[in-house]
Amino acid sequence: MYVLSASLVIAAPLILILSCAEERVSHVTMSGAETEVQRDSRMQWWREGRFGMFVHWGLYSGLAGTWKDKPVGTRGGMEWIQQRVRADTWEYAHEAVPLFRPKEDFARQWARLARQAGCRYVVFTTKHHDGFCLFKSGHTTYDAHDLIGRDLCREIVDAVRSEGLKVGFYHSVIDWHHPQYDYLKADQLPHPLKGRPSPNGPRNHDVYIDYLHHQARELFSNYGPVDVIWWDYSKKGNEGSFWRADELMATARSLQPAIISNNRLYHIPHIEKDDSVDRLKTWKPEQGDFTTPEQTIPSTGIPGVDWEVCMTMNTTWGYSDHDNAWKSPETLIRNLVDIVSKGGNYLLNIGPKGDGSIPQQSIESMRAIGRWMAVNGEAIYGTTASPFERPAWGRYTSKNGKIYAHVFEWPENGVLELPVNKLDITRAYFLADNNRTSLNTERRPGILAIEVPPQAPDNIVSVIVIEHR
């Protein structure tokens, strides 16, 4: 193990080889190639779930965006506070550890809120870039079990499963604490000591990579079924083989055959301003099951590409006392609809405080989403991308002989027009109407005109169901 004194004893890793796949073969399992049908079966729950809760929580949460009584900033990721103030790992731990004191019932509160919001899965940080582990590890004492006497990963996993939700592990391959993480070699990635010499002399990158692999094996072995592994992150020059990524993926697949993985072990492409569609265009199935546009919604989906937008409620992933740029519930709900209409998933972040409590603004927004989902979830879960061009008034989703018209801007003339072409329409009604009362419709050249009342049933997003044969 390695400890705060930086003593190190790490056993040799078990080597597993992951082969490359050809054409319709997407991934490799330990028993051989995975067919497209097998992959579709493995991905089914994730594709149908559409909405997940992301949680960034660790030592940085107690600091709350403040370093030695001074705010570090009002915007941006406070989970990076160690790097932003350029603190070495010992100074950071000295300041942060005393402020990280989780309440006993924090995990139940998280899981309950996720279920109430309509999430189908929860992804949480097992270890962020600062290297502190929420799980009990036999390879370090820089973990919750050794510092506060609790396996927080176990508490979270058990709580999430008790609410009937899928479990995902975020795990950083970057590590600002490990004394052998060679930040001079990892020169494309952030580090608090970047530009300074290593305080403990030359570092052995291979020793750190062995440590990374040992901890991955602990996560995949000690917590029951793991539904998602959310790696973070690589850049060109420090990707793929830099982490022995094929071995990590093979270990994950051997210990968790049904696991779904993102592609950040291998590649994060440059994001064009205001559009993250490049992440979809450069996705390769042999490098992960889905790709991860961050903080931006692609202008369009791409058939055959699985993707998930991860996004904050304000501007920071980790909790900050100083960031009040909260997105409104209207924005969050419309983001969800927009993403799903293009064939993607929405992974919406909460950043709990050092005691594990969730900021009230996040609670209120998640509950607002939950109220909308309780009425309109049918138009989100299990749906596919819009069959039509995006309308000026809203978005479409589709499922099982139904088109769902998500109306953002209510028509002033009382008529909603849909380009249904040659679809055989049987009826249209508001999803919020329990009686399913049919709306008056009229076929016009190339469109279906639906008469609607003067006021929208929902001021955020009203959903009209158009059934067809």
RAGI-V629403 format. One record per backbone hydrogen bond with DSSP energy under -1.0 kcal/mol. NH is the residue of the N-H (numbers start at 0). CO is the residue of the C=O. Records with the same first field share a line. If there is no record, write none. Layout:
NH: CO + CO
//
This chain:
1: 138
5: 2
24: 21
28: 31
31: 28
33: 26
38: 34
39: 35
40: 36
41: 37
42: 38
46: 42
47: 43
48: 44
49: 45
50: 48
51: 345
52: 120
53: 347
54: 122
55: 349
60: 57
63: 59
65: 62
66: 69
69: 66
71: 64
80: 77
83: 79
84: 80
86: 81
91: 87
92: 88
93: 89
94: 90
95: 91
96: 92
98: 95
99: 96
102: 354
108: 104
109: 105
110: 106
111: 107
112: 108
113: 109
114: 110
115: 111
116: 112
117: 114
118: 113
119: 50
121: 165
122: 52
123: 167
124: 54
125: 169
130: 127
132: 141
133: 125
140: 1
142: 140
143: 132
146: 142
147: 143
149: 143
151: 149
152: 133
154: 150
155: 151
156: 152
157: 153
158: 154
159: 155
160: 156
161: 157
163: 160
164: 159
165: 119
167: 121
168: 227
169: 123
170: 229
171: 126
172: 231
175: 128
180: 177
182: 180
185: 181
186: 184
188: 185
193: 190
195: 192
200: 197
207: 203
208: 204
209: 205
210: 206
211: 207
212: 208
213: 209
214: 210
215: 211
216: 212
217: 213
218: 214
219: 215
220: 216
221: 217
226: 166
227: 166
228: 259
229: 168
231: 170
237: 234
239: 264
241: 238
242: 239
244: 239
247: 243
248: 244
249: 245
250: 246
251: 247
252: 248
253: 249
254: 250
255: 251
258: 255
259: 226
261: 228
265: 262
266: 262
274: 271
278: 275
280: 276
281: 277
286: 283
287: 284
288: 260
289: 260
290: 305
294: 309
304: 301
307: 290
308: 344
309: 292
310: 346
320: 63
325: 323
326: 312
331: 327
332: 328
333: 329
334: 330
335: 331
336: 332
337: 333
338: 334
339: 335
340: 336
341: 338
342: 339
343: 338
344: 306
345: 49
346: 308
347: 51
348: 310
349: 53
352: 356
355: 352
362: 358
363: 359
364: 360
365: 361
366: 362
367: 363
368: 364
369: 365
370: 366
371: 367
372: 368
373: 369
375: 371
376: 372
378: 375
379: 376
380: 376
381: 47
382: 379
383: 397
385: 340
394: 405
396: 403
397: 383
398: 401
401: 398
402: 465
403: 396
404: 463
405: 394
406: 461
407: 392
408: 392
413: 410
415: 449
417: 447
419: 417
420: 445
422: 419
424: 422
425: 466
426: 466
428: 464
430: 462
432: 429
435: 432
438: 427
441: 448
443: 446
446: 443
447: 417
448: 441
449: 415
450: 439
451: 413
461: 406
463: 404
464: 428
465: 402
466: 426
467: 400
468: 423
//
